[in-house]
Amino acid sequence: MALRQREAAGFEQPARDAKAVTPGSSALANGTCKALYVGTAGDVNVITEAGTTVLFAGVTAGSVLPIRCSHVLSTSTDADDIVALY
C-alpha cells in the first residue's frame, strides 16, 4: 500500500493539496511543493528542492510553475496570490 501512495504523489500526478504562500525566508509550511500557481503576474524567487535559488522573471497571471521548491523568498518576489501545490 505504501508504494501506491508514493506513486500517487509523484510529480506526474495531480496535486493532492494546496496552500496559500506568504513569501519569506521560512520554508513552506507543508514542506517541498510539486508546483506553484501564480495568481497575479510578477517575479517569483524560490529555493528549489536541490537548494538552488532561482528567479522566475515575468511570470504571467494564472501560470503554474512545475518546480519542486522548499521556499518562496520575499526578496525579488513581486508576484502575488501564490499557491503551493502538493
Residue pairs with C-beta under 8 A, 6 or more apart in sequence:
7 13
8 16
9 16
11 34
11 66
11 68
15 34
15 35
15 85
15 86
16 86
17 30
17 85
17 86
18 37
18 83
18 84
18 85
18 86
19 28
19 29
19 30
19 83
19 84
19 86
20 82
20 83
20 84
21 28
21 36
21 72
21 82
21 83
21 84
23 45
23 72
23 73
23 74
23 77
23 82
24 71
24 72
24 73
24 74
25 71
25 73
25 74
26 71
27 70
27 71
28 69
28 70
28 71
28 72
28 84
30 84
30 86
31 70
31 86
32 49
32 68
32 69
32 70
33 68
33 69
33 84
33 85
33 86
34 66
34 68
34 85
34 86
35 64
35 65
35 66
35 67
35 68
35 84
35 85
36 44
36 46
36 64
36 65
36 67
36 69
36 72
36 82
36 83
36 84
36 85
37 62
37 63
37 64
37 82
37 83
37 85
38 44
38 59
38 60
38 61
38 62
38 63
38 64
38 65
38 79
38 81
38 82
39 61
39 62
39 79
39 80
39 81
39 82
39 83
40 61
40 79
40 80
40 81
41 58
41 59
41 60
41 61
41 79
42 58
42 59
42 77
42 78
42 79
42 80
43 55
43 56
43 57
43 58
43 59
43 76
43 77
43 78
43 79
44 55
44 56
44 59
44 65
44 72
44 77
44 79
44 82
45 53
45 54
45 55
45 56
45 72
45 73
45 75
45 76
45 77
46 53
46 54
46 56
46 67
46 69
46 71
46 72
46 73
47 53
47 54
47 69
47 70
47 71
47 73
48 54
48 67
48 68
48 69
48 70
49 68
49 69
49 70
53 73
54 67
55 76
56 65
56 67
59 65
59 79
64 85
72 82
72 84
